[in-house]
Amino acid sequence: DRRQRQMCIETVLVDVSHLNDHGFADLLEVAAKPFVATHSNARALCSHKRNLTDDMIREMVRRDCLIGLNYFVKFLRDDGEVHSLDDIYRHTMHFFELGGKKNLALGSDFDGSLLPECLNTPAKAASIYEYLISRGVSQEDADGVMYKNAQEFFRKNLDKNTVTIGDAVLNKLIAFAAVGIIELADPPLCDTEADLLFREKPLRWKSGRGCGKIGGGGRLGVCRR
């Protein structure tokens, strides 16, 4: 619709995780740059309507988009019975099989959903790395999922202009970096409401609403130094 078209003309990073299928299809017609699904899994493995179909995943891979794995039990399994990291592994491998090795990241859904015991804190989520390695995923691909893919995506797709985005993206930025590529910046690096300084490691993040706290929809600025 008109709003989607305007968003795609402006420097807006669009999050599709709360779009229905028709909204996703509409976005494909107007999107002029890569977009994100901050917290969505594979619908082929779990039929939740907000998970991504294989065709959606292939299209996002083709467009160099970013997809964040969702830890919510109802997004991992239809029965919601998640007792180990095996379900994260299953979804990871499905994305890989569809060409998404460079598109997959950590998405979480820490802000209010029902999470399994094995994934209910960022510290526990960090164990995804060793689990993927233990199941035969290469170090390069595991590094990609844990932080490198998200880091590279934001490096390419956030320019020097301030970017207005939904707070879903802001909430997930922390989870994308659960293993340490984001550290709290105090004092702020920039005078924006939230800012990211892109370095090899770490990315420094600061919210103008309080250190470590993100409120409602905000503005994300890239600080170049």
N, C-alpha and C positions, 0 to 999 in steps of 0.2 A: 504494500500500500504506500501512500504518500510518505508516511513516517519512515518506512524501511528505505525508500529511495533517498530521502534526505540524509539518513544516517550513513548510507553508503557513499554519498557525495562528500560528506564531512569526514574528518579524521576520527571515526568512531570504530572501536573494536567491538564487534557484535558477538554476543553469547547466545547460542541456540539451545542450551540445555533445557529451557522452559518453553520452547516453541513446540507446537504440535506439528504433525506431518505436513499439513497444508501451509503453515507458516514457514517451515523449512523450505518447501518447494518454491514459495514466493521469494524467499531470500536468494535462492540460487539464481533467479532471473535478474536480480539487481546488484548482487554483491560484486564489488570491484576490487576487493582485497580479501586475503584470508580472514577467517573468523574462528571462533572457538566454541567448543562444547565443554564448559568448565567441569561438569560432573555428570557424565553419561557413560553407560556401558554398552555392551553389544546385545541387541534385542534377540538375536539368534540364540543366545544362551539364557537370557532372562527376558520374559515378554513384557516387562513394564513399558508402558506407552511412551515414556520419556527416554528410554534407551534408543540407541541408533540402529537402524536397519543396516544390512550389509551394503545396500546401494548408497545410503547416506555416508557410511564410512568410506567407501571407495571414492565418492565425490569429494569428501573432505581431504582425503589423501591426495587426490589429483590437484586440489587447490592449495596444498601446503598448509592446511589448517592444523589446529591443535585440539586434542581430545584429552580430557582429564578423567581418570578412573574414579568411579563413585564407590564409596565404601558402605553406603546404606544397604542394609540386608536385602531389602525388596528390589534393589537394582542389581544385586549379585545372583540371587536365586529366586525362582518363583515361590518356593516354600519359605523363604526367609531364614532357612536353617544354615547359617554360616558359622562354622566352628574352627576354621583354619584359613591360612592364606591361599589354599588351593583354588578358591574361587577367583581371587584376584589374578592368579596365574592363568586360569582358564580364559578369562576375558583378555588378558594381555596377549596370550598366544593367538586368540581369534583376531585381534587387531593386527598382530604381526602377519598372520596369514593373508590378510587383506591389504598388505603393503604398508601398514602404519608404524613401522619401526621408528621412523623419525617424527611421528606425529603424536605419540602417546606420552602422557605425563600423569602426575598425581593430581587428582581433583578433590578427593575426600568427600565433603558434605558434613564437616564438623559442626556446622551452625544449626543444630536442632534435630537432626535425623537419628534414627535408631541404628547404631553401629555395632558390629560384632565385637566381642571382648578383645579379639586379637588386633583390632584396628581402631580402638576408641580414644587413642591419644596420638599426637604427632610422633612421640618417642617409639610407640609400637609400630606405627606406619613405617618408620625407618627400617624395620626388619624386613620389609618387602625386598630390599636390595639383596640381602644374603639369601632369601628364599628363592628369588629368581635365579641367582647364580647356582644355587644347589640343584635347581631343576634343569640346568643346562643352558640357560640364557647367557649369552656372552657378556663380558664386562662392559663392552662398548654399548650394547643394547640396554643393559640394566642402568648404566649411567644416563642414557638417554631418557629413560622413563623417570628416573629419580629427579633429574634436574636439567640435563643438557638440552633436551628437546624444548622445554618451556623457555629456558634462557635464550636459546637461539631464536625461537619464535618471537619473543618480545623484543629482542634486539633488532630484528628485521622489521617488525610491524608497528612499533611505537616510534614516532618521529619526534622532532624537537618541539612540536606544538603540543599544547596541553590537550589531552584526549579525554572526553567524557564517556564513561562506561557505567554499566550497571554494577551494583554492589556485589553481585554474584562473582564477578571477576575479581574484585578487590578481596573478597573473602577467600577466594581460592588461591590467590597469589602466595599466601603464607603456606598453604598446604602443598603447593607445587614445590616449595623449597623446604619441606619438613626436615630434610637432612642437613640443613645448614647453609644453603646459598643465600638465604635472607637473614640479615641480622638487624635488630632494631637500631635505628640511628637517632642519637640524642646528643647534641641538638639537631634539629632538622637540617637536611642537606639543602633544601630549597624552600621557597615560600609558597609552594603549592599545598593543597590539602593533603595530598599523599604524593610521594615521589619515589622514584627508583633510580639508583645510580648503577648503570650497567658496567660491571667489571668482570674479570674472569671469575673471581670468587672472593668475597661474597657479594651478592646484591644487597644493598642497604635500603631498608624500607622505614618510612616514618609517616605516621598519620597525624595531621594537624589537630585531630580531635582527641589526641591522647596517645601516648606511646603504647603501641601494641593493640590498640583498639580501633576498629573500623566501624563507623556508624552507618547511616543510610547512604544512598547513592552519592558518590563522590567524584572528584576529578583526579585523574592520574597524570602526573607530569614527569617527563624524563629530564633529569638534571645532567647537563653535559659539563664536565670539568676537565 
